[in-house]
Amino acid sequence: MFVKLAITFVMTPIFVYNLGKYDYGLWEMVGAVIGYMGILDLGLRPAISRFASRHLAEKDEIALQSVYMSAIAFMAVVGVLLFLFFFFWGIWFSGSLAPQGEPHQKYTLFLILIGAYLLISFPGYVAESYLEGFQKYYLKNNITIFNSIVGSTLLYLYISPENGLVLLAGINALGLSVKYLLFMWILSRPAYGAIRARPANFSGARLRELIVFGFKSFIQGIATRVENATDVLVIGLIMGPAVVPFYSIPANLTQHIRGLGWTLTHAFMPLFSGLSVTEENETIRRVFLMSSRYVVSILLAMSTGVLILGVPFISIWLDPEFGEKAELIIVFLVFFTVFPFINPFASRYLTAIDRHGIFAKLTPLAALLNITLSLILVHPFGLEGVAFASVVPGLIFVPMYLRYTCKHLDLPVRQYLLSAVLPGVAPAAIMAVILLSIGHVWVYDSYFEILNGVVFSSFGWLAGFWFLVLNREERDYIGEYLSRRLGRN
């Protein structure tokens, strides 16, 4: 996550400069379309991870091999179909992307490379989901980190206004190919189960089981992508691609909060799945409460920092024009991003116990409300109206998800809020006071002042986290652990 943040910090100004506002806006719009394409896995990615962890806990090697091959076969077909779609779009209709009067050959190659990216991605998702199901996150993350650094270095060295869009798509496709081939090779090693794609292991019944389980995630995935990605498309189609960066830059900044939330919670779905197999309900409840308390506290701190420092950071990072336009947008987007994370493990836990149907029922309604409000508000209020439209569904549906989750945990909502959410408010408030106080002394008009604010407020937040979020047992455990580590060194 930190590597991704560092890469974004360095590369975004380079992308904006070399692609220009039109091509950068187009890249964001195509990224939104690719997000929609991701739903064509029919929800199999979380299903694969869930069944992999379950069959591993049951020590069922035959089922592990069968799920892998059946999923690979399905995903390969989806990948081929998407490649053909983008290939023929590029060959016949790439002029629809080019600015009026400009040649379209660049956009032809760009679309073909996007198709290749998707051709590789879908079978690769299966191997990635297996590593997650086996809880081998360190392997997946180390490879991804190395891959991201190499790809970004190549882009930094060779990108130019003439090749920017094509080079960006090409290096992404190449890097993804290398990453997923490595994932498949690792799984094929005996130490990791010797999981290989053998045609004899394909099972139609197994594939149906995956699709039936994943269908709820599929519906949720459609709606979530509509809710998260439609804003960029609405702005691009109604106001033009050149306006998109003024929205997507603050949106991408707040997206890092969501990304951190997903990263911190990701490993818990297979964990909850394994615990549910052995009916360790008390352990699940304890882990759920404790981990929610940590994640909520961390994300409240991040959102506080973005609310106060986001606009000055964007102004220095890119251009004051971007900062001025982001002032109100960033407030709405932070709330839209953080509010669902008052219950950060809902989707992970409910998917693990096969009770995630509520998301399939309600998330489409939230997405429909979001897109309807965006279309209504974009004309009178512009970018701010689109951002505000994202906030409203969360106010309605997030409390419903919280009640449903607590019901299955056999946990009162009041107890959850007092135990998991309230403790994180005070450290975030301490952080806000420090940041605002420093802002009165030093105007946040350079990276140095922003870094000072981050460092001092982080110390204040850590002190609040240590004394107000962690209980005595947790503080003692951390102290003993650090003593052992330091003594060993």
C-alpha angles and dihedrals in degrees: 000000000000091000089053090050091050092048091048091050093053101036106040095073088046091052093047091050098044099038097038123219094288098052093038090052089047090051090053091048093049088047088057090050090050088052088057090049088057090070089068088083083079090228094301097134097071089035091055092049092047095049093043091055091043096050090044089055088048091046090230104156095175092056091047092055093043095050090049096051095041092051093045091053093051095044092048090056091050091049093052093049092050091048090053091048094054093039093057092040088055095046098045110019109025089117087075088072099044120093112254113282096012126112116263102206091101091056092048091059091042093056093046090053090050088053090051089050090056093043089060097037101062100055087040091058089067094057091044092051090051092053088050092048089051087048092237092144094143090063094047093045097046092051091046092049093051091045092050094049094049093046093047091047091054091048092048092052101042110024117115137164088260098053103021102112096041094043091050092052093042097051091046091053093046094046092049091051092054093046097050094043088055091050090053092047092051092051090051091060116101090235089064099043101278089258109181137165102251115168090219089065094059113118125184090200091053091049091050090051090053093047094047091051093041096048092085090052088046092058090044090048093053092051095043092052091047089051095047103034106033095078092069092047093048091050094044095048097042104031100024135257092273090066094051097083091061087062102030095053095062089035091056090047092055089041087070088064089054090044091054090049092052091045094051093048101036099091093053098074094070088039092055090044093054092046092049091055089060092039094238093159097157090053090049091051093048094047091045094054097041095046093045089055091054097044095045090051093050095047093047088055092050093048091050090054093048093048093053103031102027099089097044090044093053091046092055096036098052118354137316088247090065091048094050093052092046098057099098096020092062092053092055093042094050091052091045090051101042104037095072088052093068079089100034100165100046097105094040094051098041092047090050092055094039094247098115095111090106089071091054089053102043107026093068089054090051091049093048091050091048096051093042092053091045092055091046097046102038094080101048098032106022119201093354091056091053091049092049090050088063092057100056101067092053092057089057105038107030092070089051092054090048094053092047093049093048090049091059091044089052087234128134113242090228091056091050093051093047094045103037110022110028096057091061095055097073097053089048089050090051089051092050093050091051093047093048092046092051089047090060091055100036120028109226095241101126139039089251093060092044091050090050090052092049094048098047095041090047091056089051091049093048091052090050091046092050096050103028106032104033117065124221094266092052093047091050091049093051091046092051092045093051091046091053092047094047092045091051091051 
